[in-house]
Amino acid sequence: MELKTGVIIDSRYRVTGKIGHGGMADVYEAHDIVRKRIVAVKFIREDVMSNYKNVQRFENEARIAASLNHPNIIKVYDHGSYKNVPYIVHEYVPGQTLKEILDYRCPLTIPEAVDIMLQVTSALIYAHHKGIIHHDIKPQNIYQQPDGRVKLGDFGIAQIEEIGKDTRAKGDEIQGSVHYIAPEIVQGHKGKAQADIYSSGVTLFELVTGHVPFEGKTAIETAVAHVKEKFPSPKIYVPTCPDELERIILKATKKKPSKRYKNATQFHDDLQKFKENYDKEQPEKQGFFSKLFGFK
């Protein structure tokens, strides 16, 4: 379904233009007539609606994301159906996904990468506290606004964590992106908080190095590599990567969930300590005249 500018959805959202197109949905900018604000309206694509699982995923995102209210998570305002096509209304986020930023320039500087992941882990602390596991942390689902604010989106395959259970999922229920998927998910276990921590560690690795850790010839090869192959050191690509940042990345991406950070708070705290120490170690920047005349 292609919406024209000026179309009003459910007597409330006036479409002002198309701003995105993906494998699952089309996204439009719209004006919320009632609340008098700019919003984004995401419609599931009609060509994927024939698969009930896609519709279920879309509805799952609307249900779970609407329950979350955090500055680093894209806020869902409303959801409904227009001409029998489901839609989600969420806050309008100007900027780019981290994937788009990485495609334009990579790797990022270490301060940039750490600042981004501090915000992502902050979002995870909140979501995990509410018992929600994202299951698809990756640069494509993280948005950065012009002011540097980071927003986590796409809760389509998020799940409510079953505390104390270590159940296995059926083979056709294993979901996630193979370049960022935790080993236990590949092995068929339902993900817990440590699965999001692993994917976040992979994302940090990519922000710092400009590479994903495993790249097989097929999706299956890539997924299996997370289980069987040693996680690479970021120093392979960035020899100047600080030892402490290397330690943080490798701890977040341990094969066994029990060896990783126990929770997102520990991950966040280590990143914060690293940032503070790293900033102290950097040489103080001097202005032009200070450099010219030797002022301190």
N, C-alpha and C positions, 0 to 999 in steps of 0.2 A: 504494500500500500504506500503510495507516494502522496504526501500531503502538500498542498499548495499554501503559499503565504497568505495569511488572512483567515484560514480555516479556524473555526472555534470548536474546541473539543469539550463536549459535555457542558456547554454554556459557560465555560470558565477559562480555558487556556487558548489564547489566540496565537497561532503559529506565526513566527516571524522569520523562520529560515531553517534549513537543514544544516546541522553542524557535525554529524558523524555517521559513519556506516561501518558496521562490523559483521562478523560471521553470524551473530545471533540477533542483532537488533539495529534499527535505525534511530538516530537521536536528533531531535528538533529543539531549537530554541523557541520559547514561547513566553507570552506575557500572561501572568496570572491576574485576571481581571479583578478577582475578589480581594486578594492580598496585595495587589499592586506591586509585583516583583517579577524579575526575570527568572525563569525556571528552565530546566531541561526535561523534555518528555521523551522517554525511551519506549519505542514500539517493537515488540518481537516481530521479526521478519516473517511474512506469510509463507515463504518457501520452507521455513523450518518448523512451522506449526504442525505439520503432519506427524511429526514425531512427538508423542505425548511427553517424553522425558524433557524435551526442550521447553515445553509449556510449563511443566512442573518446576523446572529450574528457574524459569522466569518468575513464577508465582512465589517460589521459595525466597528469591531475592527480595521481592516486595514485602513479604511477611517478616523476614528476619531483619533486613536493613531498616525497616520502619521503626523497629524497637530500639535502635541505637541513636544516641545523641552525644557526639564527641567532636571536638574541633578538627580532628584528623581523620574523620570518616564522613564520606559524602552522605548528606542527610536526605532520606526519602520522605517526601511530604504526602504523597497520595498515590493511589493506583486504581485502575478501573479497566473498562473495555470500551473501545470506540469502533463501531461497525464490526463487532465480533473479534476485534484484534486487541489483546491485552496490552496495557501500557503502564509505565511507572513514571511518576513525576518526582524529580529530585532536584536538589539545589544546583544552580548553574555554576560550574567551576571553570573559570577562564584559565587558560594555560595549556600544558601538554602532558602526556603520559611520560613516565621515565623512559619507556621504550622509544618514544619519538625523540626525546632528548639524547639518548644514547646513540640513536641512528645518526643524529646530527653532529654530535661531538662526544667522543668517549676515549679513554675513561674519564670519569669526573675527578676532580681534585679530592684528596682525602677529607678535608674539612666539609666539602659539599656532600660526599657520600655518607659521612658519619651524621651530619645534621639531618639528612633525609631519613636515615634509619632510626634516629632518635624519635622522630615523629611517627614513623611506622610502628615502632615498638610501643610507643605511647598508646596508639590506637589498639594494638593487640592486648595490652594490659587491660584496657577497658572492655574489649569484646570478650576476652577469656574470663574476666571476672563475672560476666553475665552468662558464661557457659557456652559462648558461641565460638566455634572454630571456623576460620575463614576458608581454609583448604586450597586457596589459589593465589597465594602471595607471589607476585611477579611484577616486573616493571610495567607491563601492559595495564595492570590494575591499580597503579599508583599515579596520582596526578600531582603536578607541581604548579602552583599559581605563580604569577609574576613576582609576588612579594616574598616568595620562598616557602609559603605554607604548603604542606603536603596533605593530600587527601587520599584515603584508601577507599576503593570502590569495588563493585562486582562481588556481591555476596551470593551469587547464583548457586554455588555448590556448598555454601556454608552449612554447618550442622550444629545441633545442640550436643555438647559433649555428654556422654554417659559416664559419669564419675565412677571409678572403680572397676569398670568393665574393660576387658581386653578382647573384644569380639572381633570376628573376621568378617570382611565384606565379601559378597559374591563377586566373582570375576567381572561381571558386567556392571558392577556398581563402583569400581575403582575409577576415580575421577581426579583430575589435576593436570597440570602442564608438565610434560616429561622432563623439561630442562630444570625444573624447580621442585620436583616431587620428592617427598621424603621416602627413604628406603622401606619403611614399614608399610607405607601405602602401596608401594609396588608389590610387596609380599602379601597384600590382601587384608591388612589390618585396618580397622577404622581409625582415623586420625584423632590425635589428642593435641593439646597445646604445643607439644614438642614438634609436631609436624609443621605447624606454622613457623616455629623457630627455625627449623631446618630450611624451609623455603626462604625465609628472611635472610638467613646466612648466605644462601646461594645468591640472592639478590644483591646483598652487600658485596659479595665477591665480584659480581658482574659490574657493579658501579665503580669499584676500585680498579679492576683490571680491563674492563671492556670485553670480557669473554665469559661464556658460561663454562662451568667446570667440566661438563661431559657433552660430547657432540658425536653421537653414533650415526651410522649410515641410515638407520631407521629409528622410528620412535621407540620401538621395543628395545633396541640396542642401547639407546640413551637412558631409558628407564632402568634397565638392568645394571647399567654402569653405576648408578647411585647405590646399588646393593653390593656389587662385587669389587668395584675399583676404588683405589685409595683416593680420597678427596685431595685435589692438588693445592699446593701452597700458592697464595697470591703472588709470592716473590718470583714465581716462574715468569710472570708477565711484568711485574713491577718490582724489580730488585730492591728498590728503596722503600718498599712498604714497611712501616714500623713493626718490630717484633710483636708488640702488644696487640696491634690490630690483626696481625696474622693469627695470634692465639685466639682472639675473640671469634674470628671467622671459623677457624677450625673447631672450636668448641661448639659453636652453634650448629655445625654440620657433621657432628659425630654420627657414625652409622647407627649406633644403639641410642634410642631416645633417652635412656637413663643416664647416658654420658654427656648429654647436652645440658644447656641451661635448664633448670627445673621449671622456670617460668619466664615470661617475657619481661618481668620486672628485673630479674638478674641480668638478662641480656641488655636491657636499657641502662641499668646502673653501670655496667662495665663500659658501655659506649660513652656514657657521660664522664666517667673518670678518665677514659682515654682522651676525650675531647679537651678536658681541663688541663691535663698534663701536656698534651700536644701543643695547645695554645701557648703555654708557658715556655715551651722549648723553642718556639719560633722566634727568629730575630725580629726585634722591634723595627717597624717600618719608619723610614725617615722621609720627610718632605723634601721637595726640590732644593729649597734654600738651605736646609740643614745639611744636605749632601754637598752642596756647592761650597758652603763656608765652613763645614766641619762642625756645625752645632750638634749637640747631643740632646 
